[in-house]
Amino acid sequence: MVKATITHWHKNIGEIVKKNEPLLEVESAKINFTVIAPCNGFLKEQNHQIGELISVGDTLGIISKTKVLTNQQEANRRPRPTTSQRSTNSRQISNELSGLRKTIATNMMHSLTSMAQITLMTEADLTDMELYQKNLNTKYPKARIRSLHLIIKAAAKALELHPDLNGTYENSRLTLSTDINVGVAVSIDKGLIVPVIQNANLKSVTSIAEELFVLSKKARDGTIDYQDVTNGTFTVSSLASYDIDAFTPIINPPELAILGIGRSIKRPLVVNEEIAIRTVASLSITFDHQVVDGAPAASFLKTVKTNLTDLEWMAS
């Protein structure tokens, strides 16, 4: 961790502080960390407020052995005049973004303002993939394999052939990674978090399914670790469960591209000069045109599509 944002102070200025009890919460990479009190005393100062960005080594506050009343505490001790308020049937809610929501807002705006994002879309026939998925679930019922897991594997293998999309671009420096670490967007109560499956191209579909299940549960329980959400080189985002046909995903900075997955639907397709009912889904690739051209991105998407129609190469 290099920088973080203060999300909550457990103690107000002037309150008693006990050694090793929670003093404040900070957030980095969408993960909350608790800062504990180093000693007993009273919280004399809060050098940084909620929502402020802090760096490693910053002084967050001062604990004193002597209690000092703040101006606000002095004011609170005085009786307050009562005021009448007119009731109304409408009300306005105005809250400053903070914590995870503020981090998401900052990252998304940085993504859109610092990259030349272009989205390409295609349609993939997933009929054979669904059959392959059913066979895997029969063989490995505890893995609970979904189409998402197969698509993650297909994308990871495609990145082996298209390394120009696997990496990061930050501070005008392009870094292509030899490791293929696929982040998967997971919705939680407070927003969105992206756990990372390390070396996804080297793992079986069952391993990907089991690992993503654990990571998703940790994300929703609030127990996910910092290393679980860092070092991503590519991201996959699915809105299939929300009945979304197609969308333009936003790149997870500082990565170079993101794959979007729409819902699977059955509809007539021409197969071998005959009309057949097939299962199809929309795939979209958003990429940073500063460092990736349209042809390589389109070629990558075509490879993913091919991987999903010819599944014998997949290790279970």
C-alpha positions in Angstrom: 0.0 0.0 0.0 1.3 3.5 -0.9 -1.8 5.7 -0.5 -5.1 5.2 1.3 -8.3 7.1 2.2 -9.6 7.7 5.7 -13.2 6.2 5.8 -14.0 6.4 9.5 -12.7 7.7 12.9 -13.8 5.4 15.8 -12.9 8.2 18.3 -13.7 11.9 18.4 -11.3 14.5 19.6 -11.2 14.5 23.4 -12.4 10.9 23.8 -10.6 8.3 25.8 -8.3 6.0 23.8 -7.1 2.6 25.0 -4.1 0.8 23.6 -4.7 -1.7 20.8 -8.4 -0.7 20.3 -9.6 0.4 16.8 -8.8 4.1 16.3 -9.7 4.7 12.6 -10.4 2.9 9.3 -8.6 3.5 6.1 -9.3 2.1 2.6 -6.9 1.2 -0.2 -7.7 -0.7 -3.4 -11.2 -1.0 -2.1 -10.1 -2.9 1.0 -10.6 -1.5 4.5 -7.8 -1.6 7.1 -8.1 -0.8 10.8 -5.5 1.4 12.5 -5.2 0.5 16.2 -4.2 2.9 19.0 -0.5 2.6 19.9 -1.1 3.8 23.6 -3.6 4.9 26.2 -4.7 8.6 26.5 -7.1 11.0 24.9 -7.4 11.8 21.2 -6.0 15.3 21.0 -5.9 15.9 17.2 -7.2 14.4 14.0 -4.6 15.5 11.4 -6.7 14.1 8.5 -10.5 13.9 8.1 -12.8 11.3 6.5 -12.3 11.3 2.7 -8.8 12.7 2.8 -6.0 10.9 0.9 -3.1 9.9 3.1 0.4 8.4 2.3 2.5 5.9 4.2 4.3 7.7 7.0 1.7 10.5 7.5 0.8 11.4 11.0 -2.9 10.6 11.3 -3.5 12.0 14.8 -2.1 12.8 18.2 -2.9 11.0 21.5 -2.3 13.0 24.7 -2.1 12.0 28.3 -4.2 15.0 29.2 -7.8 15.6 28.1 -8.3 18.8 26.2 -11.9 20.0 25.5 -12.4 21.1 21.9 -14.4 24.2 21.0 -17.2 21.9 19.7 -17.3 20.0 23.0 -17.4 23.3 24.9 -20.3 24.4 22.7 -22.1 21.1 23.3 -22.0 21.7 27.0 -24.0 24.9 26.7 -27.8 24.6 26.4 -29.1 25.0 22.9 -32.1 27.1 22.0 -35.1 25.2 20.6 -36.3 26.0 17.1 -39.4 25.0 15.3 -39.3 23.4 11.9 -42.0 23.3 9.3 -42.8 19.8 8.2 -42.8 18.9 4.5 -43.7 16.0 2.4 -40.5 16.1 0.5 -36.8 16.0 1.6 -33.5 16.1 0.0 -30.6 13.8 0.7 -27.2 15.3 0.1 -24.2 13.2 1.1 -20.6 13.6 0.1 -19.1 10.5 -1.5 -16.7 8.7 0.8 -15.0 5.3 1.4 -15.6 2.7 -1.3 -18.1 4.7 -3.3 -15.6 7.6 -3.5 -12.8 5.2 -4.6 -15.0 3.8 -7.3 -16.0 7.3 -8.5 -12.3 8.4 -8.6 -11.2 5.3 -10.4 -13.9 5.5 -13.0 -13.4 9.1 -13.8 -9.6 8.5 -14.0 -10.3 5.7 -16.4 -12.5 7.7 -18.7 -10.3 10.9 -18.7 -6.9 9.2 -19.0 -7.7 6.7 -21.7 -8.9 6.6 -25.3 -11.5 3.9 -24.7 -13.0 2.1 -27.7 -15.4 -0.8 -27.5 -15.8 -3.6 -30.1 -18.7 -6.2 -29.9 -19.3 -9.6 -31.4 -21.7 -12.5 -30.9 -20.6 -15.9 -29.8 -22.5 -19.2 -30.2 -22.3 -20.8 -26.7 -24.4 -23.9 -27.5 -21.5 -26.3 -27.4 -20.0 -24.5 -24.4 -23.2 -25.1 -22.4 -23.1 -28.8 -23.1 -19.4 -28.9 -22.1 -20.3 -27.0 -18.9 -23.1 -29.5 -18.0 -20.6 -32.4 -18.5 -18.1 -30.7 -16.2 -20.7 -30.2 -13.5 -21.7 -33.8 -13.8 -18.1 -34.8 -13.3 -17.2 -32.1 -10.7 -20.5 -31.2 -9.0 -18.9 -29.4 -6.0 -17.2 -26.9 -8.4 -20.5 -25.4 -9.5 -19.1 -24.4 -12.8 -20.9 -21.5 -14.7 -20.4 -20.1 -18.1 -18.5 -17.2 -16.6 -15.7 -19.6 -15.5 -15.4 -21.0 -19.0 -15.2 -17.6 -20.5 -12.5 -16.5 -18.0 -10.5 -19.5 -19.0 -11.1 -18.8 -22.7 -10.0 -15.2 -22.3 -6.9 -16.1 -20.3 -5.8 -18.5 -23.0 -6.5 -15.9 -25.7 -4.2 -13.5 -23.9 -1.3 -16.0 -24.4 -1.7 -15.3 -28.1 -2.4 -11.6 -27.7 0.0 -10.3 -25.0 -0.4 -6.7 -26.2 -3.7 -6.6 -24.2 -2.2 -8.1 -21.0 -0.6 -5.4 -18.8 -0.8 -1.9 -17.5 -0.3 1.7 -18.8 0.5 4.2 -16.0 2.5 7.4 -15.9 3.2 7.2 -19.7 4.8 3.8 -19.1 3.5 0.6 -20.8 4.2 -2.6 -18.9 3.3 -5.9 -20.6 3.0 -8.8 -18.1 4.2 -12.4 -18.6 1.7 -13.4 -15.9 -2.0 -13.5 -16.9 -3.9 -12.3 -13.8 -7.6 -12.0 -14.6 -9.7 -9.7 -12.4 -13.5 -10.5 -12.1 -15.9 -7.7 -11.3 -18.0 -8.7 -8.3 -21.0 -6.7 -7.0 -21.2 -6.1 -3.3 -23.6 -4.0 -1.1 -21.4 -0.9 -1.2 -20.4 -1.0 -4.8 -18.0 -3.0 -7.0 -14.8 -4.9 -6.2 -12.5 -6.8 -8.5 -10.8 -9.9 -7.0 -7.9 -11.3 -9.1 -7.3 -14.9 -10.2 -3.6 -15.1 -10.5 -2.2 -17.0 -13.5 -5.7 -17.9 -14.7 -4.3 -19.3 -18.0 -2.5 -22.0 -16.1 -5.5 -23.1 -13.9 -8.3 -25.5 -14.8 -11.9 -24.4 -15.1 -12.7 -26.2 -11.9 -9.9 -24.4 -10.1 -11.1 -21.1 -11.4 -14.7 -21.8 -10.3 -13.6 -22.8 -6.8 -11.2 -19.9 -6.4 -13.7 -17.3 -7.6 -16.4 -18.7 -5.3 -14.0 -18.2 -2.3 -12.9 -14.7 -3.5 -16.5 -13.6 -4.1 -17.6 -14.7 -0.7 -14.7 -12.9 1.0 -15.6 -9.8 -1.0 -19.2 -9.8 0.2 -18.3 -10.7 3.8 -15.8 -7.9 3.9 -12.9 -10.2 4.7 -11.0 -10.0 1.3 -7.3 -9.4 1.6 -5.3 -6.6 -0.2 -3.3 -9.2 -2.2 -6.6 -10.6 -3.5 -7.4 -7.4 -5.4 -4.0 -6.3 -6.7 -1.7 -7.2 -9.6 -4.5 -7.7 -12.1 -3.5 -7.5 -15.8 -6.9 -7.9 -17.4 -10.5 -7.8 -16.2 -13.7 -9.7 -17.1 -17.2 -8.2 -16.2 -20.5 -10.0 -16.6 -24.0 -8.6 -16.5 -25.6 -11.8 -17.7 -27.4 -12.3 -14.5 -29.1 -8.9 -14.9 -30.6 -9.8 -18.3 -28.3 -7.3 -20.1 -27.8 -8.2 -23.8 -24.7 -6.0 -24.4 -22.8 -3.2 -22.7 -19.6 -1.1 -22.9 -17.5 -1.9 -19.8 -15.1 0.7 -18.4 -11.4 -0.3 -18.1 -10.1 -1.0 -14.7 -7.1 1.3 -14.5 -4.2 1.0 -15.1 -5.1 -2.1 -17.1 -5.3 -2.0 -20.9 -8.6 -3.7 -21.6 -11.7 -5.4 -20.2 -14.0 -8.1 -21.5 -17.8 -7.6 -21.1 -20.2 -10.5 -21.1 -24.0 -10.2 -21.9 -26.8 -12.7 -21.2 -27.2 -16.0 -23.0 -30.4 -16.3 -25.1 -31.8 -18.9 -27.4 -32.6 -17.8 -31.0 -32.5 -19.0 -34.6 -29.2 -19.1 -36.3 -28.0 -20.4 -39.7 -25.8 -23.4 -39.0 -24.5 -25.5 -41.9 -27.0 -23.8 -44.3 -29.9 -24.8 -41.9 -31.8 -22.8 -39.3 -31.3 -24.1 -35.8 -32.0 -22.9 -32.3 -28.7 -22.0 -30.7 -27.6 -20.3 -27.4 -25.8 -17.0 -28.2 -24.3 -14.2 -26.1 -22.7 -10.8 -26.8 -19.0 -10.3 -26.0 -17.5 -6.8 -25.9 -13.9 -5.7 -25.5 -13.1 -2.2 -24.3 -9.4 -1.2 -24.9 -7.2 1.8 -24.5 -6.5 3.0 -28.1 -3.5 4.9 -26.8 -1.5 1.7 -26.6 -3.7 -1.0 -28.4 -4.9 -0.7 -32.0 -8.3 -1.8 -33.2 -7.0 -4.8 -35.2 -5.2 -6.5 -32.3 -8.2 -6.0 -30.0 -10.6 -7.4 -32.7 -8.2 -10.4 -33.2 -8.2 -11.1 -29.4 -12.0 -11.0 -29.3 -12.2 -13.4 -32.3 -9.8 -15.8 -30.5 -12.0 -15.7 -27.4 -15.0 -16.5 -29.6 -13.2 -19.4 -31.2 -12.1 -20.7 -27.8 -15.7 -20.8 -26.7 -16.9 -22.8 -29.8 -14.0 -25.3 -29.8 -13.6 -26.5 -26.2 -11.5 -29.6 -26.4 -8.4 -27.7 -25.5 -9.8 -26.8 -22.1 -8.3 -28.7 -19.1 -11.0 -29.7 -16.6 
